Amino acid sequence: MMTTATRPSILSLEDFVTHWQGHRALTRRVIEAFPEDQLFTFTAAPPMRPFGMLANEIHLVSEMTLGGLKGGQWNEPDWAAALRSRDELLSAWDALSERIAAEAPGANPAFFTDTHQLPWGEMTGWVAAIYNIDNEIHHRAQGYVYLRALGIEPPAFYER
Amino acid sequence: MMTTATRPSILSLEDFVTHWQGHRALTRRVIEAFPEDQLFTFTAAPPMRPFGMLANEIHLVSEMTLGGLKGGQWNEPDWAAALRSRDELLSAWDALSERIAAEAPGANPAFFTDTHQLPWGEMTGWVAAIYNIDNEIHHRAQGYVYLRALGIEPPAFYER
């Protein structure tokens, strides 16, 4: 078995942050694409939550992930701390993107191979960090269906 | 700027393959969750394609990605080569998962940092490989909405 030091690097911290921010930029465009009066009310398939609630969850998990990445605690978010308008959501989104740009590149790369205790279990930093992005892709894609059901063309998936 | 050799490794090829196969196992459960007569016909929001067509696309892009990963060509799939029943789709799925298990771990890790020419542009192997998985998560999540619209509880997202 190879040690971390001798394992070939297939991904750098910088490329990981670029990947994350690319997805965040796309999700921001999906939030913006919703009519303000549908973002927190419309659902294409009850009991699914409106996209504003899904985006709020993405925001809370992303904030938590940045905390973990910086070597802090993995405190379970206050799920009730809901952003309730498109403007509120977009402002919080932009503020967190700026924090990620400023703080994530300085993270210790050992974060990804170390094991962490999250509210939902023990896992490596890689698994925790990519789960955060996967969860964003998953819920955002549901927003794509909601937009289609509203007759709105969603932003192109391949643009980041 | 650090060279590939000196960049800290935040992800191993083995962990990447585990990540990919975990998503493939979940998508397989989503395919199975569809009633056979809805998989290739139902859509929650026209003009979106039925989930069987989305799963067929995931299959073709995954097969192409394995080809690229092994150092082969990035030939554009024959998009018309459609699998048209749930059984056909699941058999092709399982066969490809077995090929990934057998062939992907032997890939050259330099694949991820090298630049490749894909039918949709020039990118690093990392970007191409993670795009493949992101596209799977994206379309599978749309299948989650379809299942909900059909009154069916989808498989748990966090189980891989």
Contacts between the chains, C-beta under 8 A, distances in Angstrom:
chain1	res1	chain2	res2	distance
A	4	B	8	7.8
A	4	B	9	5.9
A	5	B	9	7.8
A	7	B	9	4.5
A	7	B	12	5.0
A	8	B	4	7.9
A	8	B	9	6.8
A	8	B	12	7.7
A	8	B	13	7.2
A	8	B	109	3.5
A	8	B	110	7.5
A	9	B	4	5.9
A	9	B	5	7.8
A	9	B	7	4.6
A	9	B	8	6.8
A	9	B	9	4.1
A	9	B	10	7.4
A	9	B	11	7.9
A	9	B	109	7.6
A	9	B	113	7.5
A	10	B	9	7.3
A	10	B	11	5.4
A	10	B	12	6.9
A	10	B	13	5.9
A	10	B	16	6.4
A	10	B	109	5.2
A	10	B	111	7.8
A	10	B	112	3.8
A	10	B	113	7.1
A	10	B	125	8.0
A	10	B	126	6.5
A	11	B	9	7.9
A	11	B	10	5.4
A	11	B	11	4.1
A	11	B	112	6.5
A	11	B	126	5.6
A	12	B	2	8.0
A	12	B	7	5.0
A	12	B	8	7.6
A	12	B	10	6.9
A	13	B	8	7.2
A	13	B	10	5.9
A	15	B	124	7.7
A	15	B	126	6.0
A	16	B	10	6.4
A	19	B	127	7.9
A	19	B	130	6.4
A	23	B	134	7.8
A	44	B	44	5.9
A	44	B	45	6.2
A	44	B	145	5.7
A	44	B	149	6.8
A	45	B	44	6.2
A	45	B	145	5.2
A	45	B	146	7.9
A	45	B	148	3.8
A	45	B	149	4.0
A	46	B	148	7.7
A	47	B	148	7.6
A	48	B	145	6.7
A	48	B	148	5.4
A	109	B	8	3.5
A	109	B	9	7.6
A	109	B	10	5.2
A	110	B	8	7.5
A	111	B	10	7.8
A	112	B	10	3.8
A	112	B	11	6.5
A	113	B	9	7.6
A	113	B	10	7.1
A	120	B	158	7.1
A	124	B	15	7.7
A	125	B	10	8.0
A	126	B	10	6.5
A	126	B	11	5.6
A	126	B	15	6.0
A	127	B	19	7.9
A	130	B	19	6.4
A	131	B	158	7.6
A	134	B	23	7.8
A	134	B	137	5.5
A	135	B	157	7.3
A	137	B	134	5.5
A	137	B	137	4.5
A	137	B	138	5.6
A	137	B	141	7.1
A	138	B	137	5.6
A	138	B	140	7.7
A	138	B	141	4.4
A	138	B	144	7.6
A	138	B	157	5.9
A	139	B	141	7.1
A	140	B	138	7.7
A	140	B	141	7.8
A	141	B	137	7.1
A	141	B	138	4.4
A	141	B	139	7.1
A	141	B	140	7.8
A	141	B	141	3.6
A	141	B	142	5.4
A	142	B	141	5.4
A	142	B	142	7.2
A	142	B	144	6.6
A	142	B	145	5.3
A	144	B	138	7.6
A	144	B	142	6.5
A	145	B	44	5.7
A	145	B	45	5.2
A	145	B	48	6.7
A	145	B	142	5.3
A	145	B	145	4.3
A	145	B	146	7.8
A	146	B	45	7.9
A	146	B	145	7.9
A	148	B	45	3.8
A	148	B	46	7.7
A	148	B	47	7.6
A	148	B	48	5.4
A	149	B	44	6.8
A	149	B	45	4.0
A	157	B	135	7.3
A	157	B	138	5.9
A	158	B	120	7.1
A	158	B	131	7.6
